[in-house]
């Protein structure tokens, strides 16, 4: 299920970034008592009543300005409004209801999105300032909510109102969709062409103009391999190259498509070769813990191929994507249909690997053998002792390892344990998460 997107908008310096930091539980947005510090949109995640949410912090909206930077900030806020499921409109009780608030309110009402008005800087607990009540004049369907972004008071009421404005979750749709596959990559890498070849019809618009696909599009496919929902996303570009609001919106949808997916197809243009942007795009899937397949498209465009051509290409990909050596590589052509059916076999395989569960007994047998072969590290006479390991979740497979000292559990030894797990159980195509927990030796 896609995570709902919540956008925080308002005039400059009303406390949007402070509220954003409070909601996501970390200081990601820069907070400074200077209007215009937040010039772009910043994304973060939070959870309320068991429902995960994506929160967007935006630069302040100046309805009428000749300043280039302020005008760009307004465009960024408009992008956030377009991409949001719910809009949190923040005002400042100390400044009172000003003309810019009224103009922004008119703009927000035209969006047709659910709007939650909040009045910030109501810092005295249990006391609502008299000035708060004038914000009812904005005429939204939802009553204004007093909050203090510094102290966090009122944030629970705000999140309750956000959930009330969202449609109820429908898990049945996702359960019936089979394996959900996000097709991600740079513009013009052939994402839509791959899906059209898979479906066997021109379901999606295909053009050699980068950026043709503007949103995430779901295409359901049922064949002898199984049932799938392919999520085609707009190509992800470097931020500096994103010129218009529609493409900004597409980047956000691409991120949320990865979040919805069980498996990601990372499309690489064979003619261009792997680029720095490909590395960043693959990193989105890796960080999200999604099973992934690297699909090198347009392989038919490479002339005079032989075994060394594939080996050289593999080496370049493995070097560039050193953080995901687990991902299989497929060489295909959407134009000719070469090896397209192999995609289904790999999707099924990496998906099954990502949801594999291993018994605690088998895990600890592997752990015991691993520690005998390579002794755990020590520091200043104190040696790492590993007590046991257990699996706590799948997609990606996540394991908790209990030890006497987490600081002694160096990254290199964690990687060694991960490699032992892969050598024994496979886990091809999926990242693995290791969580290190300390436990007193006398409690073993």
C-alpha positions in Angstrom: 0.0 0.0 0.0 1.4 3.4 -1.0 2.2 5.7 1.9 0.0 8.8 2.0 1.9 12.1 1.3 1.3 15.0 3.7 2.6 18.5 2.7 3.2 21.3 5.2 2.7 24.7 3.5 2.4 28.3 4.6 4.0 31.7 4.6 7.8 31.9 5.3 8.9 31.6 8.9 5.7 30.3 10.5 7.4 27.2 11.9 6.9 24.6 9.1 10.4 23.1 9.4 10.2 22.9 13.2 6.9 21.0 12.9 8.4 18.8 10.2 11.4 17.8 12.4 9.0 17.1 15.3 6.8 14.9 13.2 9.6 12.8 11.7 11.6 12.6 15.0 14.9 14.0 13.7 16.4 17.3 12.8 16.5 16.9 9.0 15.1 20.4 8.0 17.3 23.4 8.8 15.5 25.6 11.3 16.5 29.2 11.5 14.6 32.4 12.4 15.1 33.7 8.9 12.4 33.6 6.2 13.2 31.5 3.2 15.7 29.1 4.8 13.9 26.1 3.4 14.0 26.6 -0.3 13.2 23.2 -1.6 11.0 20.3 -0.5 12.4 17.9 2.1 10.9 14.4 2.5 10.6 12.4 5.8 8.6 9.5 7.2 6.6 9.1 10.3 3.9 6.8 11.7 0.7 7.5 13.5 -1.7 4.8 14.9 0.2 2.2 12.9 -0.1 4.0 9.6 3.1 5.1 7.9 3.1 8.6 6.3 5.4 10.6 4.1 5.8 14.2 5.2 7.0 17.1 2.9 8.5 20.3 4.3 8.3 23.2 1.9 9.7 26.6 1.5 7.3 29.5 2.4 4.8 30.7 -0.1 4.8 34.4 -1.0 1.7 34.8 -3.1 3.0 38.0 -4.8 6.7 38.5 -5.2 9.3 39.6 -7.8 12.1 37.9 -6.0 13.4 35.0 -8.1 14.2 32.7 -5.1 10.9 33.4 -3.4 9.1 32.7 -6.7 10.9 29.4 -7.0 9.9 28.5 -3.5 6.3 29.1 -4.4 6.7 26.8 -7.3 8.2 24.1 -5.0 5.3 24.5 -2.6 2.8 24.2 -5.5 4.5 20.9 -6.5 4.1 19.6 -3.0 0.4 20.6 -3.0 0.0 18.7 -6.3 1.7 15.6 -5.0 0.1 15.5 -1.5 -2.9 13.5 -0.3 -3.5 15.9 2.6 -2.3 19.5 3.0 -1.4 21.0 6.4 -1.7 24.7 6.1 0.3 26.5 8.9 -0.3 30.0 10.1 1.3 32.0 12.9 -0.9 33.1 15.9 1.6 35.8 16.9 1.4 37.5 13.5 -2.3 37.0 13.3 -4.4 36.4 10.2 -2.7 38.4 7.4 -3.5 39.0 3.8 -1.0 36.4 2.5 -2.7 33.7 4.6 -6.0 34.5 3.0 -4.5 34.4 -0.5 -2.8 31.1 0.2 -6.1 29.7 1.6 -7.8 30.6 -1.7 -5.0 28.8 -3.7 -5.3 25.7 -1.5 -9.0 25.5 -1.8 -8.7 25.3 -5.6 -6.5 22.2 -5.2 -9.5 20.1 -4.2 -7.3 18.3 -1.6 -8.2 17.8 2.1 -6.7 20.8 4.0 -5.9 20.8 7.8 -5.4 24.4 9.0 -3.0 24.6 12.0 -2.1 27.7 14.0 1.4 27.6 15.3 3.1 29.2 18.3 0.3 28.5 20.7 3.0 27.7 23.2 1.2 28.0 26.5 -0.2 24.6 27.5 -3.9 24.7 28.3 -4.3 28.3 27.0 -5.6 29.1 23.6 -4.7 32.7 22.6 -7.6 34.9 21.8 -6.0 35.6 18.4 -6.4 31.9 17.5 -10.1 32.2 16.8 -9.8 34.7 13.9 -8.3 31.9 11.8 -11.8 30.4 11.6 -12.4 33.2 9.0 -10.4 31.1 6.5 -13.5 29.0 6.0 -12.0 25.5 5.8 -14.1 22.4 6.4 -11.8 21.4 9.2 -11.5 23.6 12.3 -8.1 25.1 12.9 -5.9 23.2 15.3 -3.6 25.0 17.8 -0.1 23.6 17.9 3.3 24.4 19.2 5.9 23.1 16.8 8.7 23.9 19.3 7.1 21.9 22.2 5.2 19.4 20.0 1.8 20.1 21.7 -1.1 19.6 19.4 0.8 17.4 17.0 -1.3 14.4 18.0 -4.5 16.2 17.3 -3.0 17.2 13.9 -2.1 13.7 13.0 -5.5 12.4 14.1 -7.1 15.0 11.7 -4.7 13.9 8.9 -5.8 10.2 9.3 -9.4 11.2 9.4 -9.0 13.0 6.1 -7.4 10.0 4.4 -9.4 7.2 2.8 -9.4 3.9 4.7 -6.7 1.4 3.8 -7.8 -1.3 1.5 -5.4 -4.2 2.0 -7.5 -6.5 -0.3 -6.5 -4.7 -3.4 -2.8 -5.2 -2.7 -3.3 -8.9 -1.8 -5.0 -9.5 -5.1 -2.3 -7.7 -7.1 0.3 -10.5 -7.0 3.9 -9.5 -7.0 4.2 -5.7 -7.3 7.2 -4.7 -9.5 8.4 -1.1 -9.8 10.3 -0.2 -13.0 12.7 2.6 -12.2 15.6 4.3 -14.0 16.7 7.4 -15.8 14.5 9.0 -18.4 14.5 7.2 -21.7 16.0 4.0 -20.4 13.1 2.0 -21.9 10.9 1.5 -18.9 7.6 1.9 -20.7 8.9 -0.1 -23.7 9.7 -3.1 -21.4 6.2 -3.1 -20.0 4.6 -2.8 -23.4 6.7 -5.8 -24.6 5.7 -7.7 -21.5 2.0 -6.9 -21.9 2.1 -7.5 -25.6 0.3 -4.2 -26.5 1.0 -0.5 -26.4 -0.5 0.0 -23.0 1.8 2.9 -22.1 2.9 5.9 -24.2 6.3 5.3 -25.6 8.5 8.1 -26.9 12.1 8.8 -27.4 11.6 12.1 -25.6 12.8 11.8 -22.0 10.1 12.4 -19.4 7.1 11.1 -21.4 5.8 9.2 -18.5 4.7 11.7 -15.9 3.2 9.6 -13.1 3.3 6.0 -11.8 1.1 3.8 -13.9 -0.1 0.3 -12.8 -0.3 -2.5 -15.3 -1.6 -5.9 -14.3 -0.2 -8.9 -16.0 -1.2 -12.6 -15.6 0.6 -15.3 -17.4 2.0 -18.8 -16.9 4.6 -17.4 -14.5 2.1 -15.8 -12.2 0.3 -12.6 -11.4 2.0 -9.2 -11.4 1.4 -5.5 -11.1 4.0 -3.5 -12.9 4.4 0.1 -11.7 5.9 2.2 -14.5 7.5 5.4 -13.1 8.7 8.6 -14.7 12.4 8.7 -15.2 14.3 10.0 -12.2 16.6 12.9 -13.1 19.2 14.8 -11.2 17.6 17.6 -9.2 19.6 20.2 -11.1 18.0 19.0 -14.4 14.4 19.0 -13.2 13.0 22.1 -14.8 9.2 22.0 -14.3 6.8 21.1 -11.5 5.5 18.0 -13.3 8.9 16.4 -13.3 9.4 17.2 -9.6 6.1 15.5 -9.0 7.2 12.5 -10.9 10.3 12.1 -8.8 8.2 11.9 -5.6 5.9 9.3 -7.3 8.9 7.3 -8.3 10.1 7.1 -4.7 6.6 6.1 -3.5 6.4 3.5 -6.3 9.5 1.8 -4.9 7.9 1.9 -1.5 4.8 0.1 -2.9 6.8 -2.5 -4.7 7.9 -6.0 -3.8 10.6 -6.1 -6.5 12.4 -3.3 -8.4 13.6 -3.5 -12.0 16.5 -1.1 -12.2 16.7 -0.1 -15.9 20.1 0.8 -17.4 20.6 2.0 -20.9 23.2 -0.3 -22.5 24.2 2.4 -25.0 25.0 5.0 -22.3 26.5 2.6 -19.8 26.0 2.9 -16.1 26.2 6.4 -14.8 26.3 8.2 -11.4 22.6 8.8 -11.6 22.0 5.0 -12.1 23.9 4.5 -8.9 21.6 6.9 -7.0 18.5 5.4 -8.5 19.6 1.9 -7.5 20.3 3.2 -4.1 16.6 4.1 -3.6 15.6 0.5 -4.0 18.5 -0.7 -1.8 17.8 1.7 1.0 14.1 0.7 0.9 15.1 -2.9 1.3 13.5 -4.1 -2.0 14.5 -7.2 -3.9 16.1 -5.9 -7.1 17.1 -6.9 -10.6 19.5 -4.9 -12.7 18.0 -4.9 -16.3 20.4 -3.6 -19.0 18.1 -2.6 -21.8 18.9 -1.9 -25.5 21.4 -4.7 -25.6 20.7 -5.1 -29.3 22.3 -1.7 -29.9 25.7 -2.9 -28.8 27.6 -4.1 -31.9 30.2 -6.9 -32.0 29.3 -8.5 -28.7 31.1 -11.5 -27.3 31.7 -13.1 -23.8 34.2 -10.4 -22.9 31.6 -7.7 -23.7 29.3 -9.1 -21.0 32.1 -9.7 -18.6 33.3 -6.1 -19.0 29.8 -4.7 -18.5 29.3 -6.9 -15.5 32.5 -5.6 -13.9 31.5 -2.0 -14.5 28.1 -2.6 -12.9 29.5 -4.4 -9.9 32.1 -1.7 -9.4 29.5 1.1 -9.6 26.9 -0.8 -7.6 29.3 -2.3 -5.0 26.6 -1.8 -2.3 24.3 -4.3 -4.0 26.3 -7.3 -5.2 23.3 -9.5 -4.5 21.3 -8.2 -7.5 21.2 -10.4 -10.6 22.0 -8.7 -14.0 19.8 -9.3 -17.1 20.7 -8.2 -20.6 17.5 -7.6 -22.6 16.0 -5.7 -25.5 12.5 -4.3 -25.3 12.7 -3.6 -29.1 13.4 -7.2 -30.2 12.0 -9.0 -27.1 15.3 -10.6 -26.4 15.3 -12.4 -23.0 12.2 -10.6 -21.9 10.6 -13.8 -20.5 13.6 -14.3 -18.3 12.5 -11.2 -16.3 9.5 -13.2 -14.9 11.7 -16.0 -13.8 14.0 -13.6 -12.0 11.1 -11.7 -10.4 9.7 -14.8 -8.9 13.1 -16.0 -7.8 14.3 -12.8 -6.0 10.8 -12.2 -4.5 10.8 -15.7 -3.0 14.3 -15.1 -1.7 13.2 -11.8 -0.1 10.4 -13.6 1.8 12.4 -16.6 2.9 12.4 -17.5 6.6 15.1 -19.5 8.3 14.6 -21.3 11.6 16.6 -20.0 14.6 18.3 -23.4 14.9 19.6 -23.4 11.4 20.8 -19.8 11.8 22.7 -20.5 14.9 24.4 -23.6 13.3 25.7 -21.2 10.5 26.7 -18.6 13.1 28.6 -21.2 15.2 30.5 -22.4 12.1 31.2 -18.9 11.0 32.7 -17.9 14.4 34.9 -21.0 14.4 36.3 -20.3 10.9 36.9 -16.6 11.6 37.2 -15.6 15.3 35.2 -12.5 16.3 37.3 -9.3 16.7 38.8 -8.0 19.9 39.9 -4.6 21.1 42.2 -3.8 24.1 41.9 -7.3 25.4 38.1 -7.5 25.2 36.7 -10.0 22.6 33.4 -9.9 20.9 31.1 -12.7 22.0 28.2 -13.6 19.9 25.4 -15.4 21.7 22.7 -16.2 19.1 20.8 -14.9 16.1 17.2 -15.0 15.1 15.1 -13.7 12.1 12.5 -11.1 12.9 11.1 -10.2 9.5 11.2 -10.7 5.7 11.3 -8.4 2.7 14.1 -7.8 3.4 15.2 -10.7 5.5 16.1 -9.1 8.9 18.1 -10.7 11.6 18.9 -9.8 15.2 22.2 -10.9 16.6 22.8 -10.7 20.3 26.3 -10.1 21.6 28.2 -8.8 24.6 29.4 -5.5 23.0 27.9 -3.9 19.9 30.9 -1.6 19.4 33.2 -4.6 18.9 30.9 -5.9 16.1 32.7 -4.1 13.3 31.1 -3.6 10.0 33.6 -5.9 8.4 32.6 -8.8 10.6 28.9 -8.0 10.0 29.6 -8.3 6.3 31.4 -11.6 6.9 28.3 -12.9 8.7 26.1 -11.7 5.9 28.3 -13.5 3.3 28.0 -16.7 5.4 24.2 -16.4 5.3 24.2 -15.9 1.6 26.6 -18.8 1.0 24.3 -21.1 3.0 20.8 -19.8 2.2 21.1 -17.8 -1.0 19.2 -14.6 -0.5 20.1 -13.7 -4.1 18.4 -10.5 -5.3 17.5 -9.1 -1.8 19.4 -7.0 0.7 19.9 -8.4 4.2 19.5 -6.4 7.4 21.5 -7.2 10.5 20.5 -5.6 13.8 23.1 -5.9 16.6 21.8 -6.0 20.2 23.8 -6.1 23.4 23.0 -8.7 26.1 24.7 -9.2 29.4 26.7 -12.4 29.5 25.1 -13.5 32.7 21.7 -13.4 31.0 22.8 -15.7 28.2 
